[in-house]
Amino acid sequence: MINRQSVVRVGLGLGLAVLSGCGSDDPSGVFLPDGSSGASATGNRTGAGGRAGAGGRAGAGGTSGAAGRGGAGGTSGAAGASGKSGASNAGAGGGIENGPLAPTIEITTPSAVADPNQGDVIAESQVVVTCQAAASPKPGAKKVLASSVRIQMLDADGQQIGANGNVHSTQTPDEYAASFALTDVPNGALSFKCSANDESIPPNTGSATLSTFVDHGPKITLETPEPSSAYPITPAILFQFSAVDAPLSKKDKKAGVVSVTLNVNGVSLGDVTGHELAGTPGEYRLPVDLADPALFTPPPTGSVPVRIVATNQRGVARMSDFSFNVDNLGPVIQIVSPPT
């Protein structure tokens, strides 16, 4: 005999199961709390983003935004209720360069020069660059990270020359300095860049650039005598070389050569501009008699040092040093047989 109470209970159970399947948007009729469409933010309905969205774990009203953890630039999207802003990770190293909270940077030496005809251009073989790197005065700004201060030397095209300077702090608060050798830097435009980060994570970066010029004086090119070459003390040795303008820019009006001096074996032969070749500006030629007792007493022998100095209208002098050899003794003759 069939128990009617058991039939009723089975029927009611099946009815509840059918109602549960119809009341859910899950096509399988079974609630999937972590299925392919994700948990519903509004009662088991599939979110707009879900796991298959643009990177988020939940929909537009869920616990993270439309961009989610894969959002461009940040760790979560802009719309997520609990997501972090991606925009805050922009800029160098994740921070913002020269933003309102970035350190304030000012290069204090050397002087900025926009026109080589005005202002003090750099005329030394080495320059010390100093800059002030202080925390932004804006509320919420943090201290400058001293170890992050960098000073760089750039050419006329803005490309870095050599390595970063060896930066050190000075006795002045918030001041840093670095030295740069300029011996191999050609005449012309030059700039320096100073940058620093603050202690934020990610850091805010501040930077400043100063432009100027470097002048090493006129360009000197030696022709004769060649360095390390050898000559007899007679006849007179022909010295030939050029000393020409080396302008810092197309508009430089102070690059013209105003004097050229020659020193041989420690004896100054004075200004030799009177020996400039006619029709060849900047080319000089003159004979030097090393056997002339009025100039060289005693006459030189062995290595003979030479210095040529050319000065431009700006007052910047370039020196060219070299040496050549002079034979003033001739061969040594010794009679070994017959004995004397």
Secondary structure as UniProt FT lines:
FT   HELIX           4..22
FT   TURN            27..28
FT   TURN            33..34
FT   TURN            36..37
FT   TURN            41..43
FT   TURN            51..52
FT   TURN            60..61
FT   HELIX           68..70
FT   HELIX           87..89
FT   HELIX           92..94
FT   TURN            100..101
FT   STRAND          104..109
FT   TURN            116..117
FT   STRAND          126..134
FT   TURN            139..140
FT   HELIX           146..148
FT   STRAND          150..154
FT   TURN            156..157
FT   STRAND          168..169
FT   TURN            173..174
FT   STRAND          175..181
FT   TURN            183..184
FT   STRAND          188..198
FT   STRAND          205..214
FT   STRAND          219..224
FT   TURN            227..228
FT   STRAND          230..232
FT   STRAND          237..244
FT   TURN            250..251
FT   STRAND          257..264
FT   TURN            265..266
FT   STRAND          267..271
FT   HELIX           273..275
FT   TURN            278..279
FT   TURN            281..282
FT   STRAND          283..288
FT   TURN            290..291
FT   TURN            293..295
FT   STRAND          302..312
FT   TURN            313..314
FT   STRAND          317..327
//
